[in-house]
Amino acid sequence: MTLLENMSEILSNSVESNKPETASNNPQGVELLASMMAYYGSVPPPGMVEAYERLCPGATNRFIQVAEHEQQRRTDNDKAAANLALIQEENSKVNYRWGLIGSCGLMALYLIIMFLCVLLNAPAQFLVAMLGVPALSAVAAIVTQFMLKSSSSKS
């Protein structure tokens, strides 16, 4: 007997076992026209599993294997997402630290240059021009922080 013949026999048996009620055995004369069974998940309900098992021996084990693989895949994906979030957070902290170190280094260099200019009696125009360096540094720091926050909010 082929698989198709097996399926049609099982379906006809299940249809015969769920025959609609007729006027002879139902005083109200109500008939059941159709029934439907649906399920959610990898493993069907027990009645369906039995029918599948009759059609294809070993189907129950396959359903269970599919459910186990699906659960393992979900667990692996959750772990990968959590690890990625931790790595991104750590990279953000490292970038922030290096930004602070670089800013402090530039400010120290600026103060040394200003101190040398005062010691060497540099012209006033040079000192005024040097005041623009911290202003540019502040603007650069603000722009950098804005860019870091906007890129972290996108991911």
C-alpha positions, -999 to 999 in steps of 0.1 A, spaced: 0 0 0 14 34 -9 17 64 14 -12 81 -5 -34 51 0 -25 50 37 -33 86 41 -67 84 24 -76 53 45 -67 70 78 -85 101 68 -116 82 58 -115 63 91 -112 95 111 -141 110 91 -162 79 97 -155 81 134 -166 118 134 -198 113 114 -222 143 117 -252 139 138 -284 134 118 -321 138 127 -324 101 137 -299 104 166 -303 142 171 -337 154 181 -330 190 172 -319 181 137 -286 199 139 -258 186 117 -221 190 121 -209 202 87 -171 203 93 -145 203 120 -110 216 120 -81 210 142 -51 234 145 -21 236 167 8 259 174 44 247 179 66 219 167 48 190 182 11 184 172 -14 173 198 -15 136 208 -44 126 185 -26 140 155 6 124 165 -10 90 166 -24 95 131 11 106 119 27 77 136 3 53 118 12 70 84 49 72 90 64 51 119 89 72 138 72 105 131 68 111 169 106 110 173 110 134 144 86 159 159 105 158 192 138 162 174 124 192 155 112 207 187 146 201 204 165 217 175 142 247 174 147 253 211 185 249 208 185 274 179 165 299 199 188 295 229 219 299 207 204 331 190 195 346 224 231 339 237 246 354 206 224 385 209 234 390 245 271 385 237 268 411 209 252 436 232 280 431 258 307 436 231 290 467 218 287 482 253 324 474 260 335 490 228 315 521 236 333 523 270 367 519 254 360 545 228 348 569 255 380 563 276 403 569 246 383 601 238 388 613 273 425 605 273 429 622 239 410 653 251 431 656 283 463 651 263 453 679 239 444 703 268 477 695 286 496 703 253 477 735 249 485 746 285 522 739 279 522 759 247 504 788 264 529 787 293 558 788 269 542 817 250 539 837 282 575 829 292 588 839 257 568 872 256 548 861 225 527 888 209 491 893 221 477 882 187 493 848 191 478 844 226 444 854 213 447 829 184 457 802 210 424 808 228 406 794 197 422 759 203 401 751 234 370 764 217 376 741 187 384 712 210 351 718 229 332 718 196 350 687 184 342 669 217 305 679 215 302 667 178 320 634 187 297 627 216 267 635 195 279 612 167 286 583 192 251 587 208 233 588 175 252 557 162 246 537 194 209 546 193 206 532 157 220 498 166 
